[in-house]
Amino acid sequence: MLIYKIFRAEEWRALQAAGETTGAPVDLADGYIHFSTAAQAPETAAKYFAGVAGLMLLAVEAEGLEALKWEPSRGGALFPHLYRPLRLSDVLWARPLPCEGAGHIFPPEMT
């Protein structure tokens, strides 16, 4: 199963340059890297990235990813949280997440 991380352009560039990251400011504050499932990602984008352009959507394979925990979050739903740095080698693909009109346009490979 793929899980997804939304990064601002500068966060994606930092991951590419360093080869790993402890995440965005919210991840650093919470002590883990927040991910979403395909079903959760649009709501995550709407809630935390409304109107933000220049985002990148990263896909990571959850199966076999050490230090990944599924924990209750928004509305009691289980969300994937990574308790170690995200490595560039963990990323299966990264795609632009354009913002148009009322929301973000997710890539077709998520459906």
N, C-alpha and C positions, 0 to 999 in steps of 0.2 A: 504494500500500500504506500502510495506517495503522500507525503505531508509537505506543507508549503510555508515558506517564510517570505514576508514582504519586507524589503529593505528600501530605504531611500538611496538615491544614486551614490551619495558619498559613502554610505555604509557598504554598498556593494563594491565600490572601488577599493575601500580599505581591506575588505576580505580578499579581493584579488591580489592586492599588493603584499599582504602579510601571510596569506595562505591559511589563516584561521582568524576567528573573531569570537569574542564573548558576547556579541550582539549589540543591539541598539540600546539607547539609554534606559528604556523600560525593562529590557532584559537584565542589564547591569543592576538596576534597582531591585529586581525580584530575585536575582540569583540563578536564573536559568534562561534559556532561549525559548521564546514563545513560538510555536508553530500552530498551524491550522490544518484541518482536513480540507479536501476539495469542497465539501458542503459548507464548512465554516468560513472559508477564506473570503467570500464576498461580504459577509457581515463584518468580518475583521477589517476589511478595507474600508467599508462604509463608516464604521465606528471610529477607527483610529487614523484613517488616512483620507477622509472626505476632502475632495477638492485638491489633493496633493498630486502634482504631476511629477514625472521623472522617476517613478518607482520601478523596482525590479521584483519579479516573482521568482523565487528559487524553489525547485523541487528536490526533495530528498527522500530516499527509500527508508521507510520506518523499520522494516523488518531487519533485524540484526544490528540495528543502531544502538550501540552500548550507551548507557546512561540516559536513555529515553524513558520517560514516565508519562502515563496517561493520568491526568488529574482533573478533578472537577473545576470548572471555571464558570463562564457566562451561563446563567440559567441552569447550573448543575451539569451541563454537558462536559464530557471528557475531552480535554485538549492535550495534544502532545507537547511535552516540555523537555528540553534537552539540558541535562546537567553536566555539560562539558563544553569546551569551545566547539563551535561549528567549523569544520575544516573545509577548505575549498574542494578537497577530494570527496567530500560527502555529497556535494551538489551534482545532481544528475543533469539538470539543465537550468538555465536562467533565461527569462523572457521579460521584455518590457511590459509594464502594466499601465497602459495609457488611461488617462482620466478624460472622459468625454461626457459632457452634459451632467447628468445626475449621478454618474458612477464610473467605476473602472471596468475596462473591457478585459476579461480573462481569456487566456489562450484556449483554443479549441481542444488541445490535448488534455485539458482538465475535465472534460465532460465524457 
